[in-house]
Amino acid sequence: MAPSLTLIENERSWDRDQAQRNRFAGSDEGLLDAYSQAVIQAAERISPSVVNIEVSKEQTGRWTPERRGPGGLHGSGSGFVFTPDGFTLTNSHVVHGAAEVQTTLPDGRRVQADLIGDDPDTDLAVLRIDAPGLVPAELGDSQKIRVGQVAIAAGNPYGFQYSITAGVVSALGRTLRGASGRLIDNVIQTDAALNPGNSGGPLVDSRGDVIGVNTAVIRPAQGLCFAIGINTAKFVAARLIKDGRIRRGYIGVVGQNVPLPRRVVRFHGLLVESGILVVSVERNSPAERAGLVEGDVILAYGDQPVRDVDGLHRLLVEEKVGQRTPLTFLRRGERLVRTIIAEESSPHYSR
């Protein structure tokens, strides 16, 4: 009896599997695994929000054109609508210095866009598109993403209208140096392939929620692509919409990171073992007015110790502009404190 029971059970199992195969016969859905379904659903959700951006620029600043034509230089990139009334996120390096910005919507309509503001320090910019029927993307939370989760990039590489690549979140908390020279914090690393023209497009999760703004690749490396976290983009976009710019502090020194002798650290009871050597001081700058000279080593700004130039940049935020702040530095071994008033920096691309 035992062998016959086993045979009957095997036959029932085969019949059940065959019925399942027959049910999906002729349908692609039966051949798609969960990963494919997730990518398809995310792509379908984000696609109505992705726009192709074409710009005309003057030949000034640090910008490499993709092509040259009558009337100046031309380039292209991507962006995505994030509000029903047409506010659109993209990269600063796509539109910085643009004389004219044209967008192509997913349905083929060509619409001129207005540049609301751009921030080279975070490589983000906001455009405004005036057109009916716009579909805003859903913005996610870049603090909630995890290494290894699915990441899907959408954009217009080399001008090809709308393209999808998929990969994973490779790492979190990266830093990337922007065109202005400042570091961009909390950058997402992904292996979802990016190419010229993808810049400014969305990086989305498996639900189609935007978790980042695609911004850069490292060449000739394979699979080293980066996106600005959407939480950073939300903050910057809100400021650009409100004021058209981001205010950051500037003190007017050129510096380099230097280690401090251990005896100096011990003698002064310093909290850091490195500082910023002042290489030069700009004329009529806050640093010159505070009395800084070449050879000084900056140790702290306000009550915060400063280990390097990037650390100083992080402290020169909007709230510090116009505020009297103590600056601690070493001069020929003597520890000094002077008051400095940071001014608002002018956005620029490093040359």
SULDA-V301743 format. One record per helix or strand. SS is the DSSP state (2 for helix, 1 for strand). FROM is the first residue (numbers start at 0). TO is the last residue. Records with the same first field share a line. If there is no record, write none. Layout:
BEGIN
SS = FROM-TO / FROM-TO
END
This chain:
BEGIN
2 = 1-23 / 27-30 / 33-48 / 91-94 / 156-158 / 229-242 / 261-267 / 285-289 / 308-314 / 317-319
1 = 49-56 / 66-68 / 71-80 / 86-89 / 97-103 / 109-118 / 123-128 / 138-138 / 149-154 / 162-176 / 182-189 / 201-203 / 209-216 / 224-228 / 248-249 / 252-258 / 273-280 / 296-300 / 303-304 / 323-330 / 333-340 / 342-343
END
